Amino acid sequence: MTTQTSPRAEFRARYLVESAVPSEKVAQVIAGEQSSGTFLSLPGETEQLKERSRARVVRIDPLPPMLEPTLASAHVARHGNPAVFHRAEIEIAFPIANVGANLSTLLATVAGNLFELGEVTALRLLDLDLPADYAAQFQGPAFGIEGTRRQAGVFERPLIGTIIKPSIGLTPQQTAELADDLCTAGIDFIKDDELIADPPYAPFDERLKAVMPVLRRHADRLGRMPMYAINISGSIDEMLRRHDAVLEAGGTCVMVSINWVGFAAVEHLRRHARLPIHGHRNGWGAFTRHPGLGFSFKAYQKLWRLAGVDQLHVNGLRSKFWEPDESVLDSARACLSDFAGLKPLMPVFSSGQWASQAPDMYRELRSSDLMHLAGGGIIGHPDGIAAGVNSMREGWEAAMQGVSLEAYARTHPALRRALAHFAGR
């Protein structure tokens, strides 16, 4: 079902919704709750105000109902459980004038109290669409894919990278020694683990001081600066200071645990930053793992794109995590897709990765605009780190040339050893 159009400037959000009342009614409840309405009519909500400020239901696509609620609701229980719970995908248009260029208010509008509504027994934000002139009022990515490639000096193939492991416990000097080994092997990209930012055993400043001379020395040899996404997560003031320290030291990237520092902090960092922002999404499972609650990645990446992240994690194929491979690929496609004139994001594949995933990734995405990060797949290669890096590159060479890994491995020993060592893991 589709409703009438409106001359107002609007943005749109699409939801999966399950409710104890018919979908047409709950859609109107959500539209009212998230704009000018409330649970009863008030004298101040005039027809003129409604016309100007009330959200409107654009579309309702019914889905098969459920006999039991997906999520419990005391409100539903108080009013007597219905025979069925109605389900639909609904689209709601919100007046841009209600929000303006304010990301916090945009989030409160599309993902605020509607999750709390008593009639609702499942709700998920599926997608978000903004007019280009409205999206242009937000920061957006400063670097995106092209800027990341320029900073890293890597073109026409994926950036091959790894994560500093073990996650915690290494001293600054030990971190620098591992970085030296990785750079000697020709690595493109190194990142801190999300668990380390400024611990007493490896303070941020000491870690940066130890690692950056290593990177600069290898940059002279390689003709490009290996990109090190050092974790600057902290308070806003700490992140700004740490960004400036990385920039002054010659670094080319900073990393932030985006869910925990928050949208406003990332927006503030983006306004200040002169380096790409590597968005680590740790904690993302809490926002998405239940299919009847939270966010789809399609909507999630658009919100972080508005905030100004340049690179964003999407999990990995055949990884150690819960997510199906098709979901991971859809996330990467979302990062690479057009959105309201903003730069695409560079998707970052990690978790349980090695050379074997390259053909599947390239076949499905038809793109090499990504980062492929492997921990054990590089550092745990039986012939050492250099062979691990080479095996990853060789896997991508085979994939992009349309040659099977097995055939390519006959003349590429690093890949051959990786296939023998990691197969079945």
C-alpha positions in Angstrom: 0.0 0.0 0.0 1.3 3.4 -1.0 0.1 6.8 0.3 0.1 10.2 -1.3 3.3 12.2 -2.1 4.2 15.5 -0.4 5.8 18.7 -1.6 7.9 19.0 1.7 11.6 18.3 1.7 11.9 14.9 3.3 14.1 12.0 4.1 12.9 8.4 4.4 13.4 5.4 6.6 12.3 1.8 6.0 11.6 -0.6 8.8 10.6 -4.2 9.5 7.8 -4.0 12.1 5.8 -6.6 14.0 2.9 -5.4 16.2 -0.1 -6.4 18.2 -2.2 -4.0 16.1 -2.7 -3.9 12.3 0.3 -2.7 10.3 -1.5 0.4 9.0 -2.2 1.5 12.6 1.3 0.9 14.0 2.8 2.7 11.0 0.8 5.7 11.9 1.7 5.4 15.6 5.4 5.3 14.7 5.0 8.3 12.3 3.3 10.3 15.0 5.6 9.3 17.9 8.7 10.2 15.9 7.4 13.6 14.8 4.6 15.9 16.0 2.2 13.3 17.6 1.8 11.6 20.9 -0.4 8.9 22.3 -3.5 11.2 22.4 -4.6 14.3 20.6 -3.4 17.6 22.0 -4.7 21.1 21.4 -1.3 22.3 20.1 -1.2 19.7 17.3 -3.1 21.8 14.8 -3.8 20.7 11.2 -1.2 23.3 10.1 1.4 21.9 12.4 0.6 18.4 11.2 1.0 19.4 7.6 4.4 21.0 8.3 5.9 18.6 10.8 4.2 15.3 11.1 5.9 12.3 9.5 3.9 10.4 6.9 3.5 6.8 6.0 4.7 6.3 2.5 4.4 2.6 2.0 3.3 -0.6 3.7 4.3 -4.0 2.4 2.5 -6.7 4.4 4.4 -9.9 5.5 3.0 -13.1 6.8 1.8 -12.7 10.4 3.2 -14.5 13.5 1.3 -16.5 16.1 3.7 -15.5 18.9 5.5 -12.2 19.5 9.1 -12.0 18.6 9.9 -9.8 21.6 8.0 -9.6 24.9 5.8 -6.5 25.6 4.2 -5.8 29.0 1.9 -3.4 27.2 0.6 -6.2 24.9 0.2 -8.5 27.9 -1.8 -5.9 29.8 -4.2 -5.5 26.8 -4.5 -9.2 26.1 -2.4 -11.0 23.6 -4.0 -11.0 20.1 -4.6 -14.0 18.0 -1.8 -13.0 15.5 1.0 -10.5 15.4 1.0 -8.4 12.2 4.2 -7.9 10.3 5.2 -5.6 7.4 7.9 -3.5 5.9 6.9 0.1 6.3 8.5 3.3 4.8 8.1 6.6 6.6 9.0 10.1 5.3 10.2 12.7 7.8 10.3 16.4 7.1 13.9 17.6 6.9 12.9 20.7 8.7 12.2 18.6 11.8 15.9 17.7 12.0 18.3 19.9 10.1 21.9 19.0 9.7 22.1 17.3 13.2 23.1 13.7 13.2 22.1 13.1 16.8 18.6 14.3 16.1 18.5 12.3 12.9 19.3 9.2 14.9 16.7 10.1 17.6 14.2 10.5 14.8 14.8 7.2 12.9 16.0 5.1 15.8 14.6 6.6 19.0 11.6 5.8 21.1 10.0 3.8 18.3 11.9 0.7 19.6 10.2 1.2 23.0 6.6 1.4 21.7 4.3 -1.1 23.5 2.4 -2.2 20.4 5.7 -3.1 18.8 7.0 -6.7 19.2 9.8 -6.5 16.6 11.3 -3.5 14.9 14.4 -3.1 12.7 15.7 -0.1 10.8 16.3 -1.6 7.3 17.4 1.4 5.2 17.7 5.2 5.1 17.5 7.5 2.1 18.5 11.2 2.1 18.3 13.7 -0.7 21.8 14.7 -1.9 21.4 18.3 -1.0 20.5 17.3 2.6 23.3 14.7 2.9 25.8 17.4 1.7 25.1 19.3 4.9 26.9 16.5 6.9 30.6 16.0 6.9 30.8 12.7 5.1 34.0 10.8 4.4 37.0 13.1 3.7 39.1 10.3 2.1 37.0 7.3 1.3 38.4 4.7 -1.0 40.4 7.0 -3.3 41.9 8.9 -0.4 42.8 5.8 1.4 44.6 4.4 -1.6 46.5 7.7 -2.0 47.6 7.6 1.6 48.7 4.0 1.4 50.2 4.2 -2.1 48.4 1.0 -3.1 46.3 0.9 -6.3 44.4 -1.6 -8.5 44.5 -4.3 -5.9 43.2 -4.8 -2.3 45.2 -3.4 0.6 46.7 -6.5 2.4 47.0 -6.0 6.1 47.0 -7.5 9.5 46.3 -6.8 13.2 48.8 -6.4 15.9 48.6 -9.7 17.9 48.5 -10.7 20.6 45.7 -8.2 21.2 47.1 -7.0 24.5 50.3 -7.4 26.4 53.0 -6.2 23.9 55.2 -3.4 25.1 55.8 -0.5 22.8 59.2 -1.9 21.7 57.6 -5.4 21.0 54.9 -3.7 19.0 57.6 -1.9 17.0 59.5 -5.1 16.4 56.4 -6.8 15.0 55.7 -3.8 12.8 59.3 -4.0 11.6 58.8 -7.7 10.6 55.5 -6.9 8.9 57.0 -4.0 6.9 60.0 -6.0 5.9 57.5 -8.4 4.5 55.9 -5.6 2.4 52.6 -5.3 4.3 50.3 -2.5 3.2 48.3 -2.0 6.3 48.6 -2.6 10.1 46.0 -1.9 12.7 45.9 -1.9 16.4 43.4 -4.3 18.1 40.3 -2.6 19.5 41.4 -3.7 23.0 44.4 -1.5 23.1 44.4 2.3 23.1 46.3 3.8 26.0 47.0 1.1 28.6 49.6 1.5 31.3 51.9 -1.2 29.9 51.9 0.4 26.4 50.8 4.1 26.6 49.6 5.6 23.3 52.5 8.1 23.1 55.2 5.5 23.7 53.6 3.1 21.2 53.5 5.8 18.5 57.0 6.9 19.3 58.3 3.4 19.0 56.5 2.4 15.8 56.7 5.5 13.6 60.5 5.5 13.0 60.1 1.9 11.8 57.4 2.9 9.4 59.4 5.9 8.1 62.4 3.7 7.5 60.5 1.2 5.5 58.7 4.0 3.6 62.1 5.1 2.3 62.7 1.6 1.1 59.2 0.8 -0.3 58.5 4.2 -1.8 55.2 4.3 0.2 54.3 4.6 3.8 52.8 1.5 5.3 49.5 2.5 6.7 49.2 2.1 10.5 45.7 2.6 11.9 46.7 3.3 15.5 43.9 3.2 18.0 43.2 6.7 19.2 39.8 5.9 21.0 39.2 7.9 24.1 37.5 11.2 25.1 37.1 13.8 22.3 40.0 15.8 23.6 42.2 12.7 23.8 41.3 11.7 20.3 42.0 15.1 18.8 45.4 15.3 20.6 46.3 11.7 19.5 45.3 12.4 15.9 47.6 15.5 15.8 50.4 13.4 17.3 50.0 10.8 14.5 49.9 13.5 11.9 53.0 15.2 13.2 54.8 11.9 13.3 54.1 11.2 9.7 51.3 8.6 10.2 48.6 8.1 7.6 45.6 6.8 9.5 43.8 6.7 12.8 41.4 4.1 14.2 38.4 4.6 16.4 36.0 2.1 18.1 33.0 4.0 16.6 30.2 2.4 18.6 31.7 3.4 21.9 33.1 6.8 21.2 29.8 7.7 19.5 28.5 9.6 16.5 29.1 13.1 18.0 32.7 12.3 18.8 33.4 10.9 15.4 31.7 13.9 13.7 33.9 16.2 15.8 37.0 14.2 15.0 36.1 14.3 11.3 35.9 18.1 11.3 39.3 18.3 12.8 41.0 15.3 11.1 43.5 15.4 8.2 43.9 11.6 8.2 41.6 8.8 7.2 39.4 7.5 10.0 39.4 3.7 10.3 36.0 2.7 11.8 36.1 -0.4 13.9 32.6 -1.6 14.6 33.3 -3.8 17.7 30.0 -4.4 19.5 28.1 -4.4 16.3 26.5 -7.7 17.0 24.5 -6.1 19.8 22.9 -3.8 17.3 22.1 -6.4 14.6 22.3 -10.1 15.7 18.6 -10.4 16.5 16.7 -10.2 13.2 13.7 -8.6 14.8 15.6 -5.7 16.5 18.2 -3.0 15.8 19.8 -2.0 12.5 20.6 -3.5 9.2 24.2 -2.9 8.1 22.8 -1.0 5.0 21.4 1.7 7.3 24.2 1.5 9.8 27.0 2.3 7.3 25.0 5.2 5.9 24.8 6.8 9.3 28.6 6.4 9.8 29.2 7.6 6.3 27.3 10.8 7.3 29.5 11.1 10.4 32.7 10.9 8.3 34.2 7.5 8.6 36.4 6.4 5.7 36.9 2.7 6.3 34.5 0.3 8.0 34.7 -3.3 9.1 32.3 -5.8 7.5 33.5 -9.1 9.1 35.0 -11.8 6.9 34.0 -14.8 4.8 34.0 -18.1 6.7 35.0 -16.2 9.8 35.0 -17.1 13.5 31.9 -15.0 14.0 28.1 -15.8 13.7 27.4 -13.9 10.5 26.6 -15.7 7.2 28.9 -15.0 4.2 26.1 -13.5 2.2 25.4 -11.0 4.9 29.1 -10.1 5.0 29.1 -9.6 1.2 26.0 -7.5 1.4 27.7 -5.3 3.9 30.7 -4.8 1.6 28.3 -4.0 -1.3 26.6 -1.4 0.9 29.9 0.3 1.7 30.8 0.4 -2.0 27.4 1.6 -3.2 26.3 5.2 -4.0 24.6 7.1 -1.2 23.3 10.6 -1.7 26.5 11.9 -3.3 28.8 10.9 -0.4 32.1 9.1 -1.0 31.9 5.3 -0.7 33.5 3.6 2.2 36.4 1.1 2.0 35.1 -2.2 3.4 37.5 -4.0 5.7 37.4 -7.8 5.8 38.8 -9.4 8.9 38.4 -12.4 11.2 39.7 -15.8 10.2 41.0 -14.6 6.9 43.7 -16.1 4.6 44.3 -16.4 0.9 41.4 -18.8 0.2 38.7 -16.1 0.5 40.0 -13.9 -2.3 38.3 -15.7 -5.2 34.9 -15.7 -3.5 35.2 -12.0 -2.6 36.3 -10.9 -6.1 33.7 -13.1 -7.8 30.9 -11.6 -5.7 32.0 -8.0 -5.5 33.8 -7.6 -8.8 36.0 -5.0 -7.0 39.3 -4.8 -5.3 38.5 -1.6 -3.4 38.8 -3.2 0.0 41.1 -4.2 2.8 41.7 -7.9 3.4 43.2 -8.3 6.9 44.6 -11.6 8.1 46.1 -12.3 11.5 47.1 -16.0 11.6 46.7 -16.1 7.8 49.8 -13.9 7.6 51.7 -14.2 10.8 50.9 -17.9 11.2 52.1 -18.9 7.7 54.5 -21.9 8.1 57.2 -20.1 6.0 57.0 -16.9 8.0 55.4 -13.5 7.7 56.8 -12.6 4.3 55.3 -15.7 2.8 52.1 -15.0 4.6 51.9 -11.5 2.9 52.9 -13.0 -0.4 50.3 -15.8 -0.2 47.5 -13.2 0.3 48.7 -11.2 -2.7 49.0 -14.3 -4.8 45.5 -15.3 -3.8 44.2 -12.0 -5.1 46.3 -12.2 -8.2 44.7 -15.5 -9.0 41.3 -14.3 -8.3 41.6 -11.2 -10.4 43.1 -13.2 -13.3 40.3 -15.8 -13.1 42.7 -18.6 -12.3 42.0 -21.2 -9.6 44.1 -21.0 -6.5 45.3 -24.5 -7.0 46.5 -23.8 -10.6 48.2 -20.5 -9.5 49.8 -22.2 -6.5 51.8 -24.5 -8.8 54.1 -21.7 -9.6 53.7 -19.6 -6.4 55.2 -21.4 -3.4 53.8 -19.1 -0.7 50.2 -19.7 -1.9 50.9 -23.4 -2.2 52.1 -23.7 1.3 49.1 -21.6 2.6 46.7 -23.9 0.8 48.3 -27.0 2.4 48.6 -25.5 5.9 45.3 -23.6 6.3 42.9 -25.8 4.3 40.0 -27.0 6.4 40.5 -24.4 9.1 
